[in-house]
Amino acid sequence: MTAITMRFDGLYEKILNQITRSGLATSKSEAIRLALFKMAVDYGFINQETLLKMIRAENKKHPLSEEEIMEGIENAKRATVHR
């Protein structure tokens, strides 16, 4: 496990707050983890299928259906940041 302490202000803070208020993530830490997943998929570091398998493996205590995961991904795609 890697622990990181980061300070966010300005636009970064606004984005994190909007993500959590929208319900896409339950915390700012989760929002950052989700953003990291999206970046990894967008830049080809991992494909979506492998990511879904990893998410399922890590969430055995709270299993999500593929439909729920895909719905979350689609919600994230539709989310916008108002500047």
C-alpha positions as CSV (number, residue, x, y, z in Angstrom):
1,M,0.0,0.0,0.0
2,T,1.1,3.5,-0.8
3,A,0.0,6.4,1.4
4,I,0.2,9.9,-0.1
5,T,-0.7,13.3,1.5
6,M,-1.7,15.9,-1.0
7,R,-3.1,19.4,-0.8
8,F,-5.7,20.5,-3.3
9,D,-6.9,24.0,-3.8
10,G,-8.4,26.1,-6.5
11,L,-9.8,24.2,-9.5
12,Y,-8.5,20.9,-8.2
13,E,-10.5,21.3,-5.0
14,K,-13.6,22.4,-6.9
15,I,-13.4,19.3,-9.1
16,L,-13.0,17.0,-6.1
17,N,-16.0,18.6,-4.4
18,Q,-18.2,18.4,-7.4
19,I,-17.3,14.7,-7.9
20,T,-18.2,13.9,-4.3
21,R,-21.4,16.0,-4.3
22,S,-22.5,14.4,-7.5
23,G,-22.3,11.0,-5.9
24,L,-19.8,9.6,-8.3
25,A,-17.5,9.0,-5.4
26,T,-18.2,8.9,-1.6
27,S,-15.0,10.7,-0.6
28,K,-12.2,12.8,-2.1
29,S,-9.9,9.8,-1.8
30,E,-12.2,7.6,-3.8
31,A,-12.6,10.4,-6.4
32,I,-8.8,10.4,-6.8
33,R,-8.6,6.6,-7.1
34,L,-11.4,6.7,-9.7
35,A,-9.6,9.4,-11.7
36,L,-6.5,7.3,-11.6
37,F,-8.4,4.3,-13.0
38,K,-9.9,6.5,-15.8
39,M,-6.5,7.9,-16.7
40,A,-5.0,4.4,-16.8
41,V,-7.7,3.2,-19.2
42,D,-7.6,6.4,-21.3
43,Y,-3.9,6.2,-21.8
44,G,-3.8,2.5,-22.4
45,F,-2.0,1.4,-19.3
46,I,-4.8,-1.1,-18.6
47,N,-7.8,-2.1,-20.7
48,Q,-11.4,-1.8,-19.4
49,E,-12.0,-5.5,-19.1
50,T,-8.9,-6.0,-16.9
51,L,-9.9,-3.1,-14.8
52,L,-13.4,-4.5,-14.3
53,K,-11.9,-7.8,-13.2
54,M,-9.6,-6.0,-10.8
55,I,-12.5,-4.0,-9.3
56,R,-14.5,-7.2,-8.8
57,A,-11.6,-8.9,-7.1
58,E,-11.0,-6.0,-4.7
59,N,-14.7,-5.6,-3.9
60,K,-15.7,-9.1,-2.9
61,K,-17.2,-7.7,0.3
62,H,-19.5,-5.4,-1.7
63,P,-19.9,-7.0,-5.0
64,L,-21.1,-4.9,-7.9
65,S,-22.7,-6.2,-11.1
66,E,-21.1,-5.4,-14.4
67,E,-24.2,-3.2,-15.1
68,E,-23.6,-1.2,-11.9
69,I,-19.9,-0.7,-12.8
70,M,-20.7,0.3,-16.3
71,E,-23.4,2.7,-15.0
72,G,-20.8,4.3,-12.8
73,I,-18.4,4.7,-15.7
74,E,-21.1,6.2,-17.9
75,N,-22.1,8.6,-15.0
76,A,-18.5,9.7,-14.8
77,K,-18.3,10.3,-18.5
78,R,-21.4,12.5,-18.3
79,A,-20.2,14.5,-15.3
80,T,-19.1,18.0,-16.0
81,V,-17.1,20.5,-14.1
82,H,-18.5,24.0,-14.1
83,R,-15.8,26.6,-14.0
